[in-house]
Amino acid sequence: MRDHADVTQYYCYDEHTMIPDVIIISADIWNSLTPEQQEIMKSTAADMVANYRELWAQFEEDVKAQVEGKVEYVTDVDKAAFQDAVKGIYENLQKDAPETYAFVERIQAAG
């Protein structure tokens, strides 16, 4: 299996793979739950957010350790330039799948 260092000399930390996970439940199902069940769902989801953040941070540290000494690790990435370079993807999504693009806008607004 090839790793990052086999294909490039650089590892740019630009956070482009930060992908939000979304929990979806139909309104009918949600409304069929008791208030206690709804609270369990909410608190469990909140707990998982904290857990996921810890796991993601550990994953990043593991990746850094794997590439250390093999590639140049770049942290001062121009994220605005990267975002500008992929702008067409969002424009196509807005045109071709406006319902999906609406979710992208909500995610971007959340920050």
C-alpha positions in Angstrom: 0.0 0.0 0.0 1.3 3.4 -0.9 1.3 6.3 1.5 1.4 10.0 1.2 5.1 10.3 1.0 5.1 7.9 -2.1 3.3 10.4 -4.2 4.4 13.9 -3.0 7.0 15.7 -1.0 4.6 18.0 0.8 1.7 17.5 3.3 -0.4 20.7 3.3 -2.6 21.1 6.4 -5.5 23.0 4.8 -8.4 21.2 6.6 -10.1 20.4 3.2 -11.1 17.0 4.5 -13.0 18.3 7.6 -16.3 16.7 6.8 -19.3 17.2 9.0 -21.3 14.2 10.0 -25.0 14.6 10.0 -27.6 12.7 11.9 -30.9 12.6 10.1 -34.3 11.4 11.3 -37.7 11.9 9.8 -40.1 14.3 11.5 -42.6 11.5 11.7 -40.2 9.2 13.6 -39.0 12.0 15.8 -42.5 13.1 16.7 -43.4 9.4 17.5 -40.6 9.4 20.2 -41.4 10.3 23.8 -39.8 13.4 25.2 -37.5 11.2 27.2 -36.4 9.3 24.0 -35.8 12.6 22.2 -33.6 13.8 25.0 -31.7 10.5 24.9 -31.1 11.0 21.2 -30.0 14.6 21.7 -27.6 13.9 24.6 -26.1 10.9 22.8 -25.5 12.9 19.7 -23.9 15.7 21.8 -21.7 13.1 23.5 -20.6 11.7 20.2 -19.6 15.1 18.9 -17.1 15.4 21.7 -15.9 11.9 21.2 -15.6 12.4 17.5 -13.5 15.6 18.0 -11.1 13.7 20.2 -10.8 10.8 17.7 -10.2 13.3 14.8 -7.5 15.1 16.8 -5.8 11.7 17.4 -6.1 10.8 13.7 -4.4 14.1 12.8 -1.6 13.3 15.2 -1.2 9.8 13.8 -1.0 11.2 10.3 1.6 13.7 11.3 3.7 11.0 12.9 3.4 8.8 9.7 4.7 11.6 7.4 7.3 13.0 9.8 10.7 13.0 8.2 9.3 11.9 4.9 7.5 15.0 3.7 7.6 18.7 4.4 4.6 19.5 6.6 3.1 22.8 5.5 0.8 24.6 8.0 0.8 28.1 6.6 -1.6 27.2 3.8 -3.5 29.9 1.9 -7.0 28.5 2.5 -8.7 31.3 0.7 -6.7 30.5 -2.5 -7.6 26.8 -2.1 -11.3 27.7 -1.6 -11.1 30.0 -4.7 -9.6 27.1 -6.7 -12.5 24.8 -5.9 -15.2 27.5 -6.3 -16.5 25.9 -9.5 -17.5 22.7 -7.6 -19.8 24.8 -5.5 -21.2 26.7 -8.5 -21.9 23.4 -10.3 -23.6 22.0 -7.1 -25.7 25.1 -6.8 -26.8 24.8 -10.4 -27.2 21.0 -10.6 -28.4 20.1 -7.1 -29.8 23.2 -5.4 -31.4 21.1 -2.6 -28.0 19.7 -1.7 -26.3 23.1 -2.1 -28.8 24.5 0.5 -27.2 22.1 3.0 -23.7 23.3 2.0 -24.8 26.9 2.7 -26.1 25.9 6.2 -22.8 24.0 7.0 -20.7 27.0 5.8 -22.8 29.4 7.9 -22.3 27.2 11.0 -18.7 27.9 10.6 
